[in-house]
């Protein structure tokens, strides 16, 4: 299974992802007018895409927009902090990634309540450079964990994976290249 999930913030990085050997990628920051073209480009390169619904400019991150993207684009998956987006994606048969920002103990508790309600396919923990939190969450939920945010070195990647993360989402192109060159994109 792929362990590094390249996350593109712009078309330049997306084009690098398309030329890589990674099969699955994430597009973080996108304008609605680019969505169909980006998806066609990904399909032409046999890539599967996850789109961050909260960061598609021109679309509200609600049930209606989620239904539109699921029906019109048919992505591999959708990422969101919103419970309603996660539940609608699941209803439409699209993989869902609940993104949680862990600022403090209260945020952890609140997010775990939301996750127990939505039961996403994946849980993306930010910041992911805190292996002890990944371990704690892994003990709390039976959902594959993706670590993202502030993971800057191979050592931090390995620490997150050892702590129980299933994979790493990263916009750090140097990390994409490092694991691809090592032939370790699946670790």
Z-matrix of the N, CA and C atoms (Angstrom, degrees):
N
C 1 1.451
C 2 1.527 1 109.61
N 3 1.315 2 115.27 1 142.64
C 4 1.461 3 121.49 2 178.70
C 5 1.522 4 109.32 3 -63.66
N 6 1.326 5 116.78 4 131.84
C 7 1.467 6 121.48 5 -179.05
C 8 1.526 7 112.74 6 -105.56
N 9 1.315 8 116.91 7 -26.46
C 10 1.466 9 122.10 8 178.28
C 11 1.522 10 107.28 9 -105.40
N 12 1.337 11 116.08 10 124.63
C 13 1.455 12 121.21 11 179.19
C 14 1.529 13 108.13 12 -114.51
N 15 1.345 14 116.62 13 99.93
C 16 1.458 15 120.06 14 -179.62
C 17 1.528 16 111.41 15 -60.42
N 18 1.314 17 116.11 16 129.07
C 19 1.460 18 122.39 17 -179.76
C 20 1.527 19 108.53 18 -112.27
N 21 1.314 20 116.25 19 115.84
C 22 1.466 21 122.07 20 -178.54
C 23 1.521 22 110.14 21 -91.31
N 24 1.334 23 114.98 22 134.51
C 25 1.460 24 120.92 23 176.31
C 26 1.526 25 111.22 24 -104.51
N 27 1.324 26 116.56 25 -11.14
C 28 1.459 27 120.49 26 -177.48
C 29 1.531 28 108.92 27 -156.04
N 30 1.318 29 116.05 28 171.87
C 31 1.469 30 120.74 29 -176.46
C 32 1.528 31 111.61 30 -65.84
N 33 1.305 32 117.84 31 -34.32
C 34 1.469 33 120.46 32 179.66
C 35 1.535 34 110.58 33 -60.65
N 36 1.327 35 116.61 34 -47.20
C 37 1.466 36 119.63 35 178.16
C 38 1.525 37 111.34 36 -68.50
N 39 1.329 38 116.86 37 -36.54
C 40 1.457 39 120.42 38 177.91
C 41 1.533 40 110.57 39 -60.75
N 42 1.321 41 116.84 40 -41.99
C 43 1.468 42 119.99 41 178.18
C 44 1.525 43 111.11 42 -64.01
N 45 1.343 44 118.05 43 -35.09
C 46 1.470 45 121.03 44 174.50
C 47 1.529 46 110.36 45 -64.20
N 48 1.335 47 115.71 46 -42.50
C 49 1.464 48 119.89 47 177.05
C 50 1.530 49 110.28 48 -59.90
N 51 1.329 50 117.17 49 -43.97
C 52 1.469 51 120.33 50 -178.69
C 53 1.524 52 111.80 51 -60.01
N 54 1.325 53 117.32 52 -32.03
C 55 1.461 54 121.42 53 -179.51
C 56 1.531 55 112.58 54 -84.82
N 57 1.314 56 116.94 55 -6.42
C 58 1.467 57 121.26 56 -178.28
C 59 1.524 58 110.84 57 -83.65
N 60 1.316 59 115.23 58 174.44
C 61 1.463 60 120.07 59 176.56
C 62 1.528 61 112.16 60 -92.64
N 63 1.329 62 117.72 61 1.81
C 64 1.469 63 120.66 62 176.90
C 65 1.522 64 109.36 63 -68.43
N 66 1.328 65 116.01 64 141.09
C 67 1.461 66 120.61 65 -179.20
C 68 1.533 67 112.22 66 -91.78
N 69 1.336 68 117.01 67 -35.02
C 70 1.460 69 121.77 68 -174.83
C 71 1.522 70 109.40 69 -117.34
N 72 1.332 71 115.51 70 134.54
C 73 1.452 72 120.64 71 178.19
C 74 1.517 73 111.31 72 -137.78
N 75 1.318 74 113.94 73 172.43
C 76 1.463 75 122.33 74 -178.79
C 77 1.521 76 108.16 75 -124.82
N 78 1.329 77 116.65 76 138.92
C 79 1.463 78 119.63 77 171.45
C 80 1.513 79 106.48 78 -113.95
N 81 1.343 80 115.42 79 119.90
C 82 1.457 81 120.94 80 -172.38
C 83 1.520 82 114.29 81 -90.31
N 84 1.304 83 118.32 82 -43.95
C 85 1.461 84 121.70 83 -168.34
C 86 1.520 85 108.50 84 -130.72
N 87 1.315 86 116.20 85 106.67
C 88 1.457 87 120.42 86 -168.25
C 89 1.523 88 109.88 87 -143.26
N 90 1.309 89 116.71 88 145.32
C 91 1.464 90 121.25 89 173.95
C 92 1.521 91 107.94 90 -91.64
N 93 1.313 92 116.77 91 144.06
C 94 1.464 93 121.07 92 -177.82
C 95 1.533 94 112.00 93 -53.65
N 96 1.326 95 117.70 94 -33.54
C 97 1.463 96 120.67 95 -178.49
C 98 1.532 97 112.08 96 -68.00
N 99 1.333 98 117.83 97 -18.32
C 100 1.469 99 121.81 98 179.67
C 101 1.523 100 113.06 99 -92.35
N 102 1.314 101 117.38 100 -14.89
C 103 1.461 102 122.05 101 -168.67
C 104 1.532 103 113.47 102 -57.57
N 105 1.317 104 117.79 103 -51.97
C 106 1.475 105 119.83 104 -178.25
C 107 1.525 106 111.48 105 -63.94
N 108 1.329 107 116.90 106 -42.71
C 109 1.459 108 120.55 107 -179.94
C 110 1.524 109 111.35 108 -63.93
N 111 1.317 110 117.10 109 -44.35
C 112 1.467 111 121.14 110 177.98
C 113 1.523 112 109.62 111 -59.86
N 114 1.321 113 116.30 112 -43.66
C 115 1.463 114 119.13 113 -178.58
C 116 1.543 115 111.34 114 -66.01
N 117 1.315 116 116.77 115 -40.14
C 118 1.478 117 120.01 116 176.94
C 119 1.525 118 111.09 117 -62.57
N 120 1.335 119 115.67 118 -42.13
C 121 1.472 120 119.61 119 178.67
C 122 1.529 121 110.47 120 -62.07
N 123 1.316 122 116.70 121 -42.76
C 124 1.468 123 120.84 122 178.95
C 125 1.524 124 110.08 123 -62.00
N 126 1.313 125 117.54 124 -45.39
C 127 1.467 126 121.04 125 179.39
C 128 1.527 127 111.27 126 -61.97
N 129 1.325 128 116.63 127 -40.18
C 130 1.462 129 120.47 128 179.99
C 131 1.526 130 111.71 129 -62.90
N 132 1.338 131 116.99 130 -25.64
C 133 1.469 132 122.11 131 178.72
C 134 1.532 133 112.00 132 -102.63
N 135 1.341 134 116.25 133 13.55
C 136 1.474 135 122.68 134 179.40
C 137 1.528 136 112.30 135 57.01
N 138 1.321 137 115.86 136 41.50
C 139 1.465 138 121.88 137 179.15
C 140 1.523 139 109.25 138 -107.79
N 141 1.323 140 115.21 139 147.24
C 142 1.457 141 122.41 140 175.04
C 143 1.521 142 107.48 141 -105.20
N 144 1.339 143 115.99 142 134.60
C 145 1.462 144 120.08 143 -174.33
C 146 1.520 145 112.62 144 -118.76
N 147 1.331 146 113.03 145 141.19
C 148 1.450 147 123.19 146 167.89
C 149 1.529 148 105.69 147 -109.25
N 150 1.329 149 116.93 148 133.01
C 151 1.458 150 121.08 149 179.50
C 152 1.522 151 109.01 150 -114.11
N 153 1.331 152 115.21 151 139.71
C 154 1.456 153 120.57 152 178.93
C 155 1.521 154 107.73 153 -86.43
N 156 1.331 155 116.58 154 102.96
C 157 1.467 156 121.80 155 -175.21
C 158 1.523 157 112.77 156 -58.35
N 159 1.328 158 117.31 157 -32.77
C 160 1.465 159 120.06 158 -177.75
C 161 1.525 160 111.57 159 -71.52
N 162 1.332 161 116.92 160 -14.73
C 163 1.462 162 121.47 161 -175.16
C 164 1.533 163 113.18 162 -117.40
N 165 1.340 164 117.02 163 19.57
C 166 1.461 165 120.03 164 171.86
C 167 1.521 166 106.33 165 -92.92
N 168 1.323 167 115.97 166 103.33
C 169 1.464 168 121.71 167 -177.27
C 170 1.527 169 110.09 168 -68.22
N 171 1.317 170 115.54 169 132.86
C 172 1.457 171 120.68 170 -178.68
C 173 1.509 172 112.27 171 99.96
N 174 1.327 173 117.86 172 -7.54
C 175 1.464 174 122.49 173 175.03
C 176 1.519 175 108.28 174 -121.45
N 177 1.298 176 116.10 175 138.12
C 178 1.454 177 120.22 176 172.93
C 179 1.530 178 106.81 177 -80.12
N 180 1.305 179 117.18 178 140.67
C 181 1.470 180 119.28 179 -179.35
C 182 1.530 181 109.33 180 -85.88
N 183 1.337 182 115.03 181 73.75
C 184 1.456 183 121.27 182 179.85
C 185 1.532 184 109.82 183 -132.05
N 186 1.322 185 116.07 184 -175.50
C 187 1.477 186 122.11 185 -177.76
C 188 1.531 187 112.02 186 -57.88
N 189 1.330 188 116.25 187 -43.09
C 190 1.458 189 120.36 188 -174.94
C 191 1.526 190 111.62 189 -67.06
N 192 1.313 191 116.45 190 -45.27
C 193 1.467 192 120.40 191 178.11
C 194 1.524 193 110.19 192 -64.80
N 195 1.320 194 116.39 193 -38.88
C 196 1.468 195 120.41 194 179.07
C 197 1.520 196 110.14 195 -63.35
N 198 1.312 197 116.01 196 -44.90
C 199 1.469 198 119.85 197 178.40
C 200 1.532 199 110.55 198 -61.19
N 201 1.330 200 116.66 199 -43.24
C 202 1.465 201 121.34 200 177.68
C 203 1.532 202 110.87 201 -57.55
N 204 1.345 203 117.25 202 -50.49
C 205 1.468 204 120.89 203 -178.10
C 206 1.536 205 110.43 204 -64.22
N 207 1.311 206 117.14 205 -41.03
C 208 1.467 207 120.26 206 179.76
C 209 1.528 208 111.04 207 -62.95
N 210 1.333 209 117.45 208 -41.90
C 211 1.456 210 121.12 209 -177.34
C 212 1.522 211 113.28 210 -78.89
N 213 1.317 212 117.04 211 -41.91
C 214 1.463 213 120.69 212 -174.09
C 215 1.530 214 113.68 213 -85.96
N 216 1.312 215 117.56 214 -35.47
C 217 1.461 216 121.47 215 -175.30
C 218 1.524 217 111.31 216 -100.42
N 219 1.319 218 115.97 217 -35.64
C 220 1.470 219 121.86 218 -177.32
C 221 1.538 220 111.83 219 55.53
N 222 1.341 221 116.27 220 59.34
C 223 1.460 222 119.62 221 -179.34
C 224 1.525 223 111.37 222 -72.42
N 225 1.321 224 116.06 223 164.44
C 226 1.467 225 120.47 224 173.16
C 227 1.518 226 109.00 225 -67.47
N 228 1.343 227 116.69 226 -36.16
C 229 1.452 228 119.60 227 -178.92
C 230 1.508 229 112.81 228 -163.08
N 231 1.323 230 114.37 229 165.08
C 232 1.456 231 121.95 230 176.72
C 233 1.521 232 109.27 231 -128.50
N 234 1.320 233 114.99 232 144.51
C 235 1.460 234 122.82 233 179.15
C 236 1.519 235 107.28 234 -115.79
N 237 1.327 236 116.46 235 139.37
C 238 1.460 237 119.73 236 176.45
C 239 1.517 238 110.65 237 -163.33
N 240 1.322 239 114.33 238 158.44
C 241 1.460 240 121.21 239 170.93
C 242 1.526 241 110.04 240 -91.43
N 243 1.314 242 116.77 241 -11.00
C 244 1.465 243 122.60 242 -173.78
C 245 1.534 244 111.62 243 -91.04
N 246 1.315 245 115.88 244 127.13
C 247 1.468 246 121.37 245 179.79
C 248 1.524 247 111.55 246 -60.11
N 249 1.335 248 117.21 247 -40.61
C 250 1.469 249 120.01 248 -177.35
C 251 1.530 250 111.60 249 -64.33
N 252 1.318 251 117.24 250 -35.31
C 253 1.470 252 121.13 251 177.83
C 254 1.523 253 109.54 252 -66.78
N 255 1.320 254 116.86 253 -44.42
C 256 1.465 255 121.33 254 -179.92
C 257 1.526 256 110.21 255 -61.32
N 258 1.309 257 116.87 256 -46.12
C 259 1.462 258 120.66 257 -177.95
C 260 1.534 259 111.66 258 -66.19
N 261 1.320 260 117.70 259 -38.17
C 262 1.474 261 120.85 260 179.03
C 263 1.524 262 110.22 261 -69.11
N 264 1.327 263 118.09 262 -41.06
C 265 1.467 264 120.89 263 177.65
C 266 1.527 265 110.15 264 -59.90
N 267 1.320 266 116.58 265 -45.59
C 268 1.465 267 120.60 266 178.85
C 269 1.529 268 110.63 267 -61.03
N 270 1.321 269 116.33 268 -42.53
C 271 1.467 270 121.25 269 179.59
C 272 1.534 271 110.40 270 -60.14
N 273 1.326 272 116.86 271 -35.19
C 274 1.460 273 122.06 272 -177.72
C 275 1.533 274 112.66 273 -88.68
N 276 1.330 275 117.26 274 3.61
C 277 1.460 276 120.63 275 176.53
C 278 1.518 277 114.37 276 78.78
N 279 1.333 278 116.46 277 21.45
C 280 1.458 279 122.21 278 179.16
C 281 1.528 280 107.71 279 -104.56
N 282 1.326 281 117.48 280 135.80
C 283 1.457 282 120.43 281 178.97
C 284 1.530 283 109.89 282 -58.43
N 285 1.324 284 115.25 283 140.90
C 286 1.463 285 120.32 284 -176.83
C 287 1.523 286 110.17 285 -119.75
N 288 1.333 287 114.39 286 139.22
C 289 1.464 288 121.85 287 176.69
C 290 1.523 289 107.46 288 -124.47
N 291 1.331 290 115.84 289 111.35
C 292 1.467 291 120.95 290 176.37
C 293 1.517 292 107.56 291 -83.08
N 294 1.319 293 116.19 292 117.38
C 295 1.463 294 121.19 293 -179.99
C 296 1.518 295 108.60 294 -93.39
N 297 1.341 296 116.01 295 127.39
C 298 1.460 297 120.48 296 -179.35
C 299 1.524 298 109.69 297 -124.43
N 300 1.322 299 114.85 298 132.23
C 301 1.456 300 122.17 299 175.80
C 302 1.520 301 107.26 300 -99.20
N 303 1.316 302 116.32 301 122.45
C 304 1.457 303 120.78 302 -176.85
C 305 1.520 304 110.21 303 -105.22
N 306 1.321 305 115.14 304 95.54
C 307 1.453 306 121.41 305 -178.42
C 308 1.518 307 112.05 306 -91.20
N 309 1.338 308 115.44 307 -32.75
C 310 1.452 309 120.73 308 -178.21
C 311 1.523 310 108.92 309 -163.78
N 312 1.327 311 117.13 310 -177.68
C 313 1.473 312 122.02 311 -178.00
C 314 1.521 313 112.14 312 -61.75
N 315 1.315 314 116.66 313 -36.50
C 316 1.459 315 120.19 314 179.24
C 317 1.534 316 111.05 315 -65.08
N 318 1.325 317 116.92 316 -41.71
C 319 1.467 318 120.80 317 177.40
C 320 1.523 319 110.55 318 -63.25
N 321 1.321 320 117.01 319 -39.42
C 322 1.466 321 121.12 320 178.05
C 323 1.522 322 109.91 321 -61.09
N 324 1.321 323 116.79 322 -49.41
C 325 1.466 324 121.37 323 -178.78
C 326 1.530 325 111.14 324 -60.91
N 327 1.329 326 116.71 325 -46.73
C 328 1.473 327 121.55 326 -179.36
C 329 1.525 328 110.81 327 -61.87
N 330 1.332 329 116.08 328 -45.74
C 331 1.467 330 119.80 329 -179.14
C 332 1.526 331 112.31 330 -65.55
N 333 1.316 332 118.21 331 -36.44
C 334 1.463 333 120.49 332 179.69
C 335 1.527 334 110.90 333 -66.70
N 336 1.337 335 117.48 334 -32.27
C 337 1.471 336 120.71 335 175.32
C 338 1.532 337 110.09 336 -65.86
N 339 1.323 338 116.04 337 -42.09
C 340 1.469 339 120.55 338 178.95
C 341 1.530 340 109.95 339 -64.84
N 342 1.307 341 116.63 340 -44.39
C 343 1.472 342 121.62 341 -179.40
C 344 1.525 343 110.89 342 -62.54
N 345 1.326 344 117.68 343 -38.59
C 346 1.470 345 119.58 344 179.11
C 347 1.525 346 110.62 345 -65.72
N 348 1.319 347 117.05 346 -28.80
C 349 1.469 348 121.80 347 177.79
C 350 1.536 349 111.38 348 -77.74
N 351 1.335 350 116.59 349 -45.42
C 352 1.469 351 120.06 350 -173.14
C 353 1.520 352 113.78 351 -84.14
N 354 1.335 353 117.60 352 -28.54
C 355 1.465 354 122.21 353 -177.78
C 356 1.543 355 111.56 354 47.32
N 357 1.334 356 117.07 355 60.95
C 358 1.470 357 120.22 356 -179.69
C 359 1.530 358 111.14 357 -66.61
N 360 1.319 359 115.11 358 164.72
C 361 1.465 360 120.15 359 177.10
C 362 1.521 361 110.91 360 -71.67
N 363 1.331 362 116.59 361 -32.19
C 364 1.464 363 123.50 362 178.42
C 365 1.512 364 108.57 363 -140.02
N 366 1.311 365 115.01 364 154.92
C 367 1.452 366 122.38 365 175.14
C 368 1.522 367 106.98 366 -120.67
N 369 1.339 368 117.44 367 120.50
C 370 1.458 369 120.78 368 177.64
C 371 1.523 370 108.63 369 -99.80
N 372 1.325 371 116.26 370 118.18
C 373 1.456 372 123.38 371 -176.41
C 374 1.523 373 109.46 372 -99.80
N 375 1.342 374 115.44 373 125.34
C 376 1.455 375 121.48 374 176.10
C 377 1.519 376 109.83 375 -126.51
N 378 1.301 377 121.62 376 135.11
C 379 1.459 378 124.32 377 -4.58
C 380 1.532 379 111.39 378 -76.56
N 381 1.318 380 114.21 379 143.38
C 382 1.455 381 121.14 380 -176.79
C 383 1.514 382 113.89 381 -85.01
N 384 1.306 383 116.72 382 -4.91
C 385 1.473 384 120.67 383 -178.05
C 386 1.524 385 111.14 384 -87.07
N 387 1.330 386 116.29 385 28.02
C 388 1.470 387 121.40 386 178.16
C 389 1.529 388 108.08 387 -125.60
N 390 1.335 389 117.48 388 83.26
C 391 1.465 390 119.76 389 -174.31
C 392 1.523 391 114.22 390 -58.77
N 393 1.313 392 118.55 391 -32.25
C 394 1.465 393 120.18 392 -179.28
C 395 1.522 394 111.58 393 -64.67
N 396 1.323 395 118.03 394 -33.29
C 397 1.463 396 121.41 395 177.68
C 398 1.526 397 110.01 396 -72.00
N 399 1.328 398 117.06 397 -39.12
C 400 1.466 399 120.53 398 177.05
C 401 1.532 400 109.29 399 -59.39
N 402 1.327 401 117.06 400 -45.25
C 403 1.470 402 120.88 401 178.04
C 404 1.526 403 110.82 402 -59.57
N 405 1.319 404 116.52 403 -45.03
C 406 1.462 405 120.99 404 -179.02
C 407 1.527 406 110.92 405 -62.03
N 408 1.325 407 116.90 406 -45.01
C 409 1.466 408 120.88 407 -179.17
C 410 1.525 409 110.23 408 -67.61
N 411 1.310 410 116.88 409 -39.69
C 412 1.478 411 121.27 410 178.96
C 413 1.529 412 110.03 411 -57.15
N 414 1.330 413 116.71 412 -36.76
C 415 1.465 414 120.92 413 177.83
C 416 1.531 415 112.20 414 -72.89
N 417 1.331 416 116.71 415 -21.08
C 418 1.468 417 121.05 416 -176.70
C 419 1.523 418 113.87 417 -90.17
N 420 1.324 419 117.14 418 -30.65
C 421 1.469 420 120.63 419 -174.81
C 422 1.525 421 110.66 420 -130.51
N 423 1.296 422 114.86 421 155.12
C 424 1.460 423 120.93 422 176.59
C 425 1.536 424 108.46 423 -108.22
N 426 1.323 425 115.00 424 56.24
C 427 1.467 426 122.52 425 -177.48
C 428 1.521 427 106.79 426 -131.05
N 429 1.340 428 118.36 427 135.04
C 430 1.464 429 119.88 428 176.94
C 431 1.527 430 110.95 429 -58.57
N 432 1.329 431 115.23 430 136.36
C 433 1.463 432 121.74 431 -176.04
C 434 1.520 433 110.86 432 -107.34
N 435 1.326 434 114.87 433 131.85
C 436 1.456 435 122.11 434 170.42
C 437 1.527 436 106.78 435 -106.17
N 438 1.310 437 116.90 436 136.71
C 439 1.460 438 121.48 437 178.32
C 440 1.521 439 108.33 438 -104.54
N 441 1.309 440 116.50 439 133.04
C 442 1.460 441 120.92 440 179.32
C 443 1.520 442 110.45 441 -144.56
N 444 1.289 443 116.61 442 158.44
C 445 1.453 444 120.71 443 176.24
C 446 1.509 445 113.57 444 87.78
N 447 1.320 446 115.17 445 119.53
C 448 1.470 447 124.11 446 176.99
C 449 1.525 448 113.51 447 64.04
N 450 1.307 449 117.28 448 21.85
C 451 1.463 450 119.89 449 172.35
C 452 1.519 451 105.62 450 -95.37
N 453 1.325 452 115.57 451 110.59
C 454 1.464 453 120.45 452 -170.29
C 455 1.518 454 114.60 453 -119.16
N 456 1.333 455 117.59 454 -13.97
C 457 1.468 456 120.33 455 -174.95
C 458 1.527 457 110.54 456 -132.60
N 459 1.323 458 116.82 457 157.93
C 460 1.471 459 119.35 458 174.89
C 461 1.529 460 112.11 459 -57.44
N 462 1.321 461 117.33 460 -33.70
C 463 1.465 462 120.14 461 178.49
C 464 1.537 463 110.56 462 -63.06
N 465 1.333 464 116.79 463 -41.26
C 466 1.469 465 120.06 464 178.20
C 467 1.524 466 111.30 465 -67.80
N 468 1.332 467 117.37 466 -35.99
C 469 1.465 468 121.05 467 174.23
C 470 1.523 469 109.18 468 -59.60
N 471 1.328 470 116.32 469 -51.52
C 472 1.461 471 120.73 470 -178.25
C 473 1.519 472 111.99 471 -62.01
N 474 1.331 473 117.78 472 -39.79
C 475 1.465 474 121.04 473 178.57
C 476 1.534 475 111.35 474 -61.72
N 477 1.332 476 116.60 475 -42.59
C 478 1.469 477 120.63 476 179.44
C 479 1.522 478 110.60 477 -65.18
N 480 1.322 479 116.81 478 -42.30
C 481 1.466 480 120.27 479 179.38
C 482 1.528 481 111.74 480 -66.84
N 483 1.325 482 116.88 481 -41.49
C 484 1.471 483 120.53 482 177.00
C 485 1.521 484 111.76 483 -63.12
N 486 1.326 485 116.60 484 -31.47
C 487 1.465 486 121.42 485 -179.66
C 488 1.522 487 112.04 486 -75.29
N 489 1.332 488 116.84 487 -11.62
C 490 1.460 489 119.65 488 177.04
C 491 1.507 490 116.15 489 122.18
N 492 1.325 491 118.35 490 0.84
C 493 1.464 492 119.71 491 176.39
C 494 1.527 493 109.32 492 -67.47
N 495 1.309 494 115.55 493 140.00
C 496 1.463 495 122.08 494 177.02
C 497 1.521 496 110.29 495 -77.72
N 498 1.332 497 116.18 496 -32.81
C 499 1.449 498 121.52 497 -178.14
C 500 1.517 499 111.28 498 -161.04
N 501 1.337 500 114.31 499 175.26
C 502 1.458 501 122.58 500 -177.08
C 503 1.521 502 108.58 501 -125.36
N 504 1.334 503 116.78 502 126.87
C 505 1.463 504 120.05 503 170.19
C 506 1.516 505 106.73 504 -97.63
N 507 1.332 506 115.87 505 129.52
C 508 1.461 507 118.35 506 -177.97
C 509 1.523 508 111.42 507 -148.73
N 510 1.325 509 114.62 508 139.66
C 511 1.463 510 120.42 509 173.50
C 512 1.525 511 110.23 510 -95.68
N 513 1.323 512 117.01 511 4.10
C 514 1.464 513 122.70 512 -179.99
C 515 1.531 514 109.36 513 -79.36
N 516 1.321 515 116.15 514 100.46
C 517 1.462 516 121.97 515 -176.42
C 518 1.532 517 111.10 516 -60.93
N 519 1.324 518 116.88 517 -32.27
C 520 1.467 519 119.60 518 177.36
C 521 1.527 520 111.15 519 -61.08
N 522 1.336 521 117.56 520 -38.39
C 523 1.468 522 119.99 521 176.62
C 524 1.522 523 111.13 522 -68.82
N 525 1.327 524 118.77 523 -39.08
C 526 1.470 525 120.68 524 176.18
C 527 1.518 526 108.62 525 -55.18
N 528 1.354 527 113.85 526 -51.70
C 529 1.465 528 120.13 527 -176.39
C 530 1.524 529 111.66 528 -63.31
N 531 1.322 530 116.90 529 -42.72
C 532 1.472 531 121.39 530 -178.97
C 533 1.524 532 110.89 531 -56.33
N 534 1.331 533 116.83 532 -50.85
C 535 1.460 534 119.35 533 -177.12
C 536 1.526 535 112.25 534 -73.93
N 537 1.311 536 116.60 535 -30.17
C 538 1.467 537 119.08 536 176.96
C 539 1.535 538 109.86 537 -69.48
N 540 1.338 539 117.33 538 -44.45
C 541 1.459 540 121.23 539 179.44
C 542 1.517 541 111.99 540 -64.16
N 543 1.308 542 116.72 541 -35.42
C 544 1.468 543 121.19 542 179.25
C 545 1.532 544 111.13 543 -77.00
N 546 1.332 545 114.80 544 -6.00
C 547 1.468 546 118.09 545 -176.47
C 548 1.528 547 110.48 546 67.62
N 549 1.330 548 114.67 547 26.72
C 550 1.463 549 119.44 548 -174.15
C 551 1.520 550 112.30 549 -116.85
N 552 1.309 551 117.78 550 24.11
C 553 1.459 552 117.82 551 -177.64
C 554 1.524 553 111.54 552 -61.21
N 555 1.324 554 116.38 553 -21.48
C 556 1.459 555 120.59 554 175.28
C 557 1.522 556 111.77 555 -100.58
N 558 1.317 557 118.68 556 -2.11
C 559 1.460 558 126.06 557 179.33
C 560 1.498 559 109.60 558 43.92
